[in-house]
């Protein structure tokens, strides 16, 4: 008689990634953010995300991203790092672009609005529209592609 190995299938319940949302204060990380991230970074990959990016101008978001990354570096917090190498130039370029997005700045919306006859997920303001999937408005698509 032939013997067969009976394998027990176990479900992986480990947390692989922590999407850490940062309040859009404009002043860098809060002391609570630093403390929590220091506890988490040894246990899980942290992906820092700036929430409510539509509260900033493009210049302000760039400055805030720099300040957050400076705080993370100074505090010795380890965040998710993208692979350096790749199979081809396209992969290397994609990885470089993802690194430039860190921390990701996102705009949330569960509303579909009509703009020029096209339905988009975004927010309508008196001054215009923010499109969640427009890379000029926020890093949502880059974050989605990374995950």
Secondary structure by P-SEA (a helix, b strand, c coil): cbbbbbbbbbbbccccccccccccccccccaaaaaaaaaccccbbbbbbbcccccccaaaaaaaaaaaaaaaaaacccccccccccccaaaaaaaaaaaaacccccccccbbbbcccccccccccccbbbbcccccccaaaaaaaac
